[in-house]
């Protein structure tokens, strides 16, 4: 056996515990299907030997129905213990076009980010740096690969990103950006190097309704939780794929899950819930399975009756739209 092969084999034997149980990561959503103006909750559970894992990093990527990355976050299963990360983000701020700190930007205007990363190891590492922007209501509005390269051992690198356009119809108020540093995207089996960094900024305008602020839940041992608002007119219809990856002690594990977004109440297929849809379900109010005029497409809860709950569900979505992939 060649010497290098023998060394690698012995290394694997020495570093893998005997009779080791695999690290188990599960990801699911709180329901399989969502519509516009609803909150999607992604729930994760990480165990080792059937015990919750404290302080692990879980990289979470969601691809939209077009197959494009939509969300990328690095979440923790509790508080990570103090340690020196192989690579880390040492600075993450919002800035102007010259890289100077700035925390307030008008909608329809431009903003930027300044990020410094550091390689604490002695050797060169590949990295992918992701920035994900969310309105205060947890609706994601920008996914950005800020840098994808290598960084030499014991070196730091500062990256300035400018310009990033803020949509004209952005909700005014607080918004949050998250920066994640990984070996590659989770969909490519990449793993996080360090906890994510976040920075909060203000989107301003002379008028408009502020976005409600959603307070995230604190991390719990062995669990992750991410809430996403599916904003009308800003989310795609179809199936979303969740990729998750983590490393803990000797173990690496990945998993996938899916959820669907569809426009509930759009009976005529024009990609909008409008008065014609509301009238269609209201005109069948009181009909039961077997009655003339009963149509199961209007029986949204599939209980065999078209009741006020079905009408109310369409009314709640009135005016909502989704994007076609």
PyMOL commands that set and color helices and strands:
alter all, ss='L'
color gray80, all
select helices_A, chain A and resi 3-15+186-188+275-282+296-298+308-316
alter helices_A, ss='H'
color red, helices_A
select strands_A, chain A and resi 24-29+33-34+38-48+51-52+57-63+69-76+87-95+104-106+110-119+125-135+140-151+156-165+173-182+197-204+223-230+238-248+251-261
alter strands_A, ss='S'
color yellow, strands_A
deselect
rebuild
show_as cartoon
